[in-house]
Amino acid sequence: MEENKETKKTEPSWKGLEEFFATSVIQQAEKSAKRWFIAWLLTLAALIGTNAAWIYVFNSYEYVYQDGAGENYYNNEIGGDANNGAAD
């Protein structure tokens, strides 16, 4: 009888193994979820940053504007030789 008691003590119980594996799976899932959440936050920050940059650039450049006489000028700051209006 003493031998059976000793072997029972050394054999792992299923309940203990199940709890060990369940907690290890949960810990791995938490680490993985944290990594994916950080990656998602970085991606979101990059998306917002690039959109803000495009909006800033688009709004800082005057593509077409109109003078007091009602004539449209298209990017006249380049210094090209385009003449707007009627030919003289």
C-alpha positions as CSV (number, residue, x, y, z in Angstrom):
1,M,0.0,0.0,0.0
2,E,2.8,2.4,0.7
3,E,4.1,2.0,-2.9
4,N,0.7,3.1,-4.3
5,K,0.7,6.2,-2.2
6,E,4.2,7.1,-3.5
7,T,3.3,6.6,-7.1
8,K,0.1,8.6,-6.7
9,K,2.1,11.5,-5.3
10,T,4.6,11.6,-8.2
11,E,2.0,11.2,-11.0
12,P,0.7,14.6,-12.1
13,S,-3.0,15.1,-11.9
14,W,-5.1,16.0,-14.9
15,K,-6.6,18.9,-13.1
16,G,-3.2,20.4,-12.4
17,L,-2.1,19.9,-16.0
18,E,-5.2,21.4,-17.4
19,E,-4.8,24.5,-15.2
20,F,-1.1,24.8,-16.2
21,F,-1.8,24.6,-19.9
22,A,-4.9,26.8,-19.7
23,T,-2.9,29.6,-17.9
24,S,0.0,29.3,-20.4
25,V,-2.4,29.6,-23.3
26,I,-4.0,32.6,-21.8
27,Q,-0.7,34.3,-21.1
28,Q,0.4,33.7,-24.7
29,A,-2.8,35.1,-26.0
30,E,-2.4,38.2,-23.8
31,K,1.1,38.8,-25.1
32,S,0.0,38.3,-28.6
33,A,-3.0,40.6,-28.2
34,K,-0.8,43.4,-26.7
35,R,1.6,43.1,-29.7
36,W,-1.2,43.3,-32.2
37,F,-2.8,46.2,-30.4
38,I,0.5,48.1,-30.4
39,A,0.8,47.4,-34.1
40,W,-2.7,48.6,-34.7
41,L,-2.1,51.8,-32.8
42,L,1.1,52.4,-34.8
43,T,-0.7,51.8,-38.1
44,L,-3.6,54.1,-37.0
45,A,-1.1,56.9,-36.1
46,A,0.7,56.5,-39.4
47,L,-2.6,56.8,-41.3
48,I,-3.7,59.9,-39.4
49,G,-0.2,61.4,-39.8
50,T,-0.1,60.9,-43.5
51,N,-3.6,62.1,-44.1
52,A,-2.9,65.2,-42.0
53,A,0.3,65.8,-44.1
54,W,-1.6,65.5,-47.4
55,I,-4.4,67.9,-46.2
56,Y,-1.8,70.4,-45.0
57,V,0.1,70.3,-48.4
58,F,-3.1,70.4,-50.4
59,N,-4.4,73.5,-48.4
60,S,-1.1,75.3,-48.4
61,Y,-0.8,75.5,-52.2
62,E,-3.1,77.8,-54.2
63,Y,-3.9,75.9,-57.4
64,V,-6.4,78.3,-59.0
65,Y,-7.3,81.8,-57.9
66,Q,-9.2,84.7,-59.4
67,D,-8.1,88.3,-59.6
68,G,-10.3,91.4,-59.2
69,A,-11.2,91.5,-62.9
70,G,-12.6,88.0,-62.8
71,E,-9.7,86.3,-64.6
72,N,-8.5,82.9,-63.5
73,Y,-4.8,82.4,-62.9
74,Y,-3.4,78.9,-62.8
75,N,-0.2,78.6,-60.7
76,N,1.3,81.8,-62.0
77,E,4.1,81.8,-59.5
78,I,6.1,79.4,-61.7
79,G,7.0,82.3,-63.9
80,G,5.9,80.8,-67.2
81,D,4.9,82.8,-70.3
82,A,1.2,81.8,-70.4
83,N,-1.1,84.8,-71.0
84,N,-4.6,84.6,-69.6
85,G,-7.4,86.6,-71.2
86,A,-8.1,87.8,-74.7
87,A,-5.2,88.3,-77.2
88,D,-4.4,91.9,-78.0
